[in-house]
Amino acid sequence: MTPLIHWFRRDLRLRDNTALAAAARDSGGAVIPVFIFDETLLRGRFVGAARVRFLLESLEALIAALRERGSTLVLCRGNPQQELLRLLAEHHASGVYWNRDYSPYAVARDTAIKQALHNAGYRARSFKDLVVCEMDEITTNDGQPYKVYTPYARRWHQHLIATGVQVADVPDLRPVVGAETLSIALPTLVDLGLTTTQQALPGGEQPAHELLRTFTDLQQPLSIVSYKEARNLLALPGTSRLSAHLRLGTISVRTCVQAAQNALHRATPPAVVGIEAWLGELAWRDFYVQILYHFPHVLRGAFKPQYDALVWENDADLFAAWCAGRTGYPVVDAAMRQLNHEAWMHNRARMIVASFLTKDLLIDWRWGERYFMQHLVDGDPAANNGGWQWAAGTGTDAQPFFRIFNPTSQGQKFDPQGDYVRRYVPELAAVPDKYMHTPWIMSEADQRRYGVRIGHDYPVPVVDHKVQRKRALELYGRV
Ligand SMILES: Cc1cc2nc3c(=O)[nH]c(=O)nc-3n(C[C@H](O)[C@H](O)[C@H](O)COP(=O)(O)OP(=O)(O)OC[C@H]3O[C@@H](n4cnc5c(N)ncnc54)[C@H](O)[C@@H]3O)c2cc1C
């Protein structure tokens, strides 16, 4: 049978891969698996070294998994359209299959490629795989995309109940003679012009399944069972940590949904709320993908365009302090240092630092959006943009602009023992709980006793929250 190309993008797995399974079926297993390092993305403003390293680790695992099945991953670097046309010609393949991606860049690229392949007489088929619900599968009664999460999520759950999820096995693949001769070697991070000291969790299909197995084990005290409450406590590992895997597709969202549904069948009532809350997060993921797809202007400006008139102060020194985790607000600093060290940040912390950047430092949310994309291992244009616009009060479902997080009380509420701060801000390690989120009120004697001089070893707050809160209300009030 004539071979087909499966073009891997953000679906770096063999298990439950819709387009790969279809390519194997339609070619009798004669699939040429291909991954292309897209120069446009590698040079883009959102490129993040930790995410690229995770990608390389995941590719390494994919290469090994394919090799076990007698197949070879063909790696290329360059313009995807040119590379695919070259591979099709050199291998006398009949077409290319891939799983759809929905960012404006991906949509434009894939539409052009589909057209070019058809013009050249090849097959080009794309599949729903990244999301549970396709972009037009859930609409309002008058056929419009949802702009508010709650009714969207209700329909999302109904859709899930009606259709269920099917998880596909690893397809049978046959070696395609000579495919390996077309491949470049797997580049290193440095080969791609990037470096990082961030230490993220490892990439690959196996680690993803291990995380899911542990998280959905009902016997584990900190798992999907306790998710509803534990997910907000900054110092606890109370969430799945699957975000980078879902970002690059080392696990399918259907596998995650199925594991949650299986847990639901075995769960006692208190655990059910945790499982349902977690499924709700997967609905948020779909929700933001469809927002970006239907409203691509959000990558340039506010979802609600009136907020494009906000006049941000954009103080470069304050931005540098925020990036470095040196604002003098311990929970903000711990969060930013977690990001800088681990390429990941707790969701509650993301909300706190995003609110702080926009509403305390009066800095454009797009500065924070870009910094996150460049440093998060799970950096995703849809979820990240959605999160930032939510925090800035400019997006769908936005936190109303007058609701401004107080970084001190957020710290006291979600890190009551200060363990999160102690982990990432060693200067404050010996400070007792009662001063942990307000170290600047310590007397000089206390500062000496607890081994930290405020303004010397650890910064005084770079702004006064009370003052900035008023200024933010004025700024937003003007538009
Ligand atoms: C300002 C800001 C920026 C964010 N940037 C990103 C980002 O770039 N990439 C990203 O994946 N998430 C982002 N989030 C959402 C969320 O913080 C992360 O998905 C979550 O912290 C990842 O950890 P986890 O895998 O343990 O999540 P869990 O709590 O275990 O959730 C399971 C999965 O659901 C999805 N999810 C959870 N919360 C959200 C959400 N609010 N929006 C969309 N999907 C969600 C993720 O895929 C996540 O892995 C952002 C949130 C905010 C407030």
The ligand as a MOL file (V3000), in Angstrom:
LIG
                    3D

  0  0  0     0  0            999 V3000
M  V30 BEGIN CTAB
M  V30 COUNTS 53 58 0 0 0
M  V30 BEGIN ATOM
M  V30 1 C -2.4860 34.1120 34.2780 0
M  V30 2 C -2.6580 32.6440 33.9560 0
M  V30 3 C -1.9340 32.0540 32.9470 0
M  V30 4 C -2.0940 30.6960 32.6320 0
M  V30 5 N -1.3520 30.1530 31.6200 0
M  V30 6 C -1.5440 28.8590 31.2670 0
M  V30 7 C -0.8160 28.2700 30.2030 0
M  V30 8 O -0.0080 28.9350 29.5280 0
M  V30 9 N -1.0170 26.9590 29.9250 0
M  V30 10 C -1.9040 26.1950 30.6410 0
M  V30 11 O -2.0390 25.0060 30.3530 0
M  V30 12 N -2.6220 26.7250 31.6420 0
M  V30 13 C -2.4720 28.0280 31.9900 0
M  V30 14 N -3.1840 28.5460 33.0280 0
M  V30 15 C -4.1990 27.7050 33.6920 0
M  V30 16 C -3.6860 26.9080 34.9050 0
M  V30 17 O -2.9860 27.7370 35.7820 0
M  V30 18 C -2.8090 25.7130 34.5360 0
M  V30 19 O -3.4320 24.9420 33.5320 0
M  V30 20 C -2.5770 24.7870 35.7340 0
M  V30 21 O -1.9830 25.5060 36.7870 0
M  V30 22 C -1.6750 23.6500 35.3260 0
M  V30 23 O -1.4110 22.8080 36.3990 0
M  V30 24 P -2.0140 21.3380 36.4670 0
M  V30 25 O -1.7040 20.5900 35.2340 0
M  V30 26 O -1.5810 20.7290 37.7480 0
M  V30 27 O -3.5740 21.6470 36.4590 0
M  V30 28 P -4.8400 20.8840 37.0140 0
M  V30 29 O -5.4270 21.7260 38.0690 0
M  V30 30 O -4.5480 19.4620 37.3560 0
M  V30 31 O -5.8350 20.9470 35.7690 0
M  V30 32 C -5.8640 19.9250 34.7580 0
M  V30 33 C -5.6640 20.5310 33.3910 0
M  V30 34 O -6.7480 21.3840 33.0710 0
M  V30 35 C -6.2830 22.4730 32.2750 0
M  V30 36 N -6.5500 23.7160 32.9960 0
M  V30 37 C -6.5790 23.9000 34.3320 0
M  V30 38 N -6.9270 25.1750 34.6210 0
M  V30 39 C -7.1150 25.7920 33.4500 0
M  V30 40 C -7.4850 27.1110 33.0820 0
M  V30 41 N -7.7680 28.0450 33.9940 0
M  V30 42 N -7.5440 27.4190 31.7780 0
M  V30 43 C -7.2970 26.4800 30.8280 0
M  V30 44 N -6.9440 25.2210 31.1170 0
M  V30 45 C -6.8600 24.8770 32.4030 0
M  V30 46 C -4.7810 22.2830 32.0880 0
M  V30 47 O -4.5820 21.6120 30.8740 0
M  V30 48 C -4.4290 21.4010 33.2680 0
M  V30 49 O -3.2820 20.6110 33.0610 0
M  V30 50 C -3.0370 29.9130 33.3600 0
M  V30 51 C -3.7750 30.5180 34.3890 0
M  V30 52 C -3.5950 31.8630 34.6870 0
M  V30 53 C -4.3930 32.4740 35.8090 0
M  V30 END ATOM
M  V30 BEGIN BOND
M  V30 1 1 1 2
M  V30 2 1 2 3
M  V30 3 2 2 52
M  V30 4 2 3 4
M  V30 5 1 4 5
M  V30 6 1 4 50
M  V30 7 2 5 6
M  V30 8 1 6 7
M  V30 9 1 6 13
M  V30 10 2 7 8
M  V30 11 1 7 9
M  V30 12 1 9 10
M  V30 13 2 10 11
M  V30 14 1 10 12
M  V30 15 2 12 13
M  V30 16 1 13 14
M  V30 17 1 14 15
M  V30 18 1 14 50
M  V30 19 1 15 16
M  V30 20 1 16 17
M  V30 21 1 16 18
M  V30 22 1 18 19
M  V30 23 1 18 20
M  V30 24 1 20 21
M  V30 25 1 20 22
M  V30 26 1 22 23
M  V30 27 1 23 24
M  V30 28 2 24 25
M  V30 29 1 24 26
M  V30 30 1 24 27
M  V30 31 1 27 28
M  V30 32 2 28 29
M  V30 33 1 28 30
M  V30 34 1 28 31
M  V30 35 1 31 32
M  V30 36 1 32 33
M  V30 37 1 33 34
M  V30 38 1 33 48
M  V30 39 1 34 35
M  V30 40 1 35 36
M  V30 41 1 35 46
M  V30 42 1 36 37
M  V30 43 1 36 45
M  V30 44 2 37 38
M  V30 45 1 38 39
M  V30 46 1 39 40
M  V30 47 2 39 45
M  V30 48 1 40 41
M  V30 49 2 40 42
M  V30 50 1 42 43
M  V30 51 2 43 44
M  V30 52 1 44 45
M  V30 53 1 46 47
M  V30 54 1 46 48
M  V30 55 1 48 49
M  V30 56 2 50 51
M  V30 57 1 51 52
M  V30 58 1 52 53
M  V30 END BOND
M  V30 END CTAB
M  END
